[in-house]
Amino acid sequence: MSTALESYINPQPHFLISDSLQGTLKGFDQTINLILDESHERVFSSSQGVEQVVLGLYIVRGDNVAVIGEIDEETDSTLDLGNIRAEPLNSVVH
């Protein structure tokens, strides 16, 4: 997997790390710990629009990474985040 990620370091496209965390991949290690720059989290609400929280430089532990994908900037820019509503997810129970 690490070889596949190398081609995505420092490109312009941002990456979706989970349903709400996005950023530019700056680096990673053998356990897929990720270093993201220009990262932000989208916080969904059932009563308000989507709030974007700027995180800046951010490190994600590899064991928390399930899916990594490139964002289609054109499609992402057309989203009206102020009018999107979503119910919060239930807590994870171990």
Rosetta blueprint (number, residue, H / E / L):
1 M L
2 S H
3 T H
4 A H
5 L H
6 E H
7 S L
8 Y L
9 I L
10 N L
11 P L
12 Q L
13 P L
14 H L
15 F E
16 L E
17 I L
18 S L
19 D L
20 S L
21 L E
22 Q E
23 G E
24 T E
25 L E
26 K E
27 G E
28 F E
29 D L
30 Q L
31 T L
32 I L
33 N L
34 L E
35 I E
36 L E
37 D E
38 E E
39 S E
40 H E
41 E E
42 R E
43 V E
44 F L
45 S L
46 S L
47 S L
48 Q L
49 G L
50 V L
51 E E
52 Q E
53 V E
54 V E
55 L E
56 G E
57 L E
58 Y E
59 I E
60 V E
61 R L
62 G H
63 D H
64 N H
65 V L
66 A L
67 V L
68 I L
69 G E
70 E E
71 I L
72 D L
73 E H
74 E H
75 T H
76 D H
77 S H
78 T L
79 L L
80 D L
81 L H
82 G H
83 N H
84 I L
85 R L
86 A L
87 E L
88 P L
89 L L
90 N L
91 S L
92 V L
93 V L
94 H L
